[in-house]
């Protein structure tokens, strides 16, 4: 990759709520991108996140002592250190509470200058916005007190949670080139989450009107202001660009598709051992829950992701499983995982007791033998309710499809599996991500990178990208299946998924191995080294616009 043809900054500040804070896909984006950006910038790319005392942040008081002194003198509470991910990039974590007492003053300024409506705020708005404002002051202080006056600086802010940081810097540091990246519009996600059709009415929707209808004015107005005022506005896919044009009133200047670092995939021998170990764990848990002993060659399939019931397609996944269980063509047992963080209370004591016995003689099932952890809202959880309403709880004991809801983050300390998400992923034979709303789609991308054939949809940015790759290269194979989704074909999608799983189940070992190779080969084209050029385009676009603005 030749990056010298672009105007490159001296410093890049990456501002995100998911820096040193594993919440969702943005964490994966930034953590996996860090080694590639680090090759070009070293410690001149700085990641700024919230100080939530997570183990991912490693404080190092020997780093940037002049910055620390300047920030302390400005009355800002921060810690400087390393983000404990591959490449260990420089990170600053910012106290999330330090500006809450002046929020009304800040909100007033944001309304006067940018028409950001904070009157209707609720939930996480105050915490995120005041953290973002404080983070904006951090960037302002470093730029004005610690860097050379002619230093070229880019601030890239991710999602509405960081918007007020970008807006603050716009007002105080006109020399800083700003990039705002939305990974999913807040109002688009809300439309889908509230059961409304997004795509057939996209061109008729007014984002501001929908924000008022769905009580999203604060997040939407913050996001919209950042999108309109940033020197460069970006998103992750063409499908989300269309959404931005319709709902935010501005198309993207540069599209930044999400890449992946395939170095995260273990080497062959380590992978084989990891897969065998994880499969044993899953089958042991199923056995402890159901009292059934399943064979070692049981087909294991999975879906996972953020707990967005309809947007992520968890509803259609379970509908497909109901149909799969009823199919006379299904031979052999299937374990169907749903790895989705819910309102988890604790690991099940009855399950842990059985697992500790290491006894395969238990033949009686536990109550609710399809879930690994207790939930605070068990009777009201949508996934649990769907499992019950579709009869999948009965199928778990008496059918061929055995449900397994893992309602917690797989961070290595969940209390049941005690392994990371990637490690458990290796156990799978096949994965399904039938998203209705998916600006990119890291989960199918990760699955393919880990040599696991997967299903995604053409409403996912990754699915659209795969379609493009397969059009360019007829030999790309179908290790990644992209099925059509729209506002109205719910049952068609479920039937399609059922048929795809049945077909995979009928394949020989050799045919399955070919699909695994195909899946991995497709994702090789999505390495960050192939996608990072888009970031340099965005940085250059912002720098050029900043220079033009300041020369007037």
Secondary structure, DSSP 8 states (H G I E B T S, - for coil): ---TTS---SEEEEE-TTTT---SHHHHHHHHHHHHHHHHHGGGEEEEEE----TTEEE-TTS-HHHHHHHHHTT--EEEEEESSTT--EEEEE-TTTTGGGHHHHHHHHHHHH----TT--TTHHHHHHHHHHHHHHHHHHHHHTS-TT--EEEEEESGGGHHHHHHHHHH-TTSEEEEEESS-HHHHHHHHTT---STTTTT--HHHHHHHTT-HHHHHHHHHHHHHSSEEEES-HHHHHHHHHHTS---SEE----B-GGGS--HHHHHHHHHHHHHHHHHHHHHHHS----TT-EEEEEE-SS-TTTTTHHHHHHHHHHHHH-TT--S-EEEEEE---SEEEE-HHHHHHHHHT-TT--S--SSTTBSEEETTGGG-HHHHHHHHTTHHHHHHHSSEEEEEE-S--BS-SSSS-SBHHHHHTT-SEEE---SSBSS-HHHHHHHHTT--EEEETTBHHHHHHHHHHHH-GGG-SSEEEE---SS-HHHHHHHHHHHHHHHHTS-HHHHHHHHHHHHHHHHTTBHHHHTHHHHHHHHHHHHHHHHHHH-
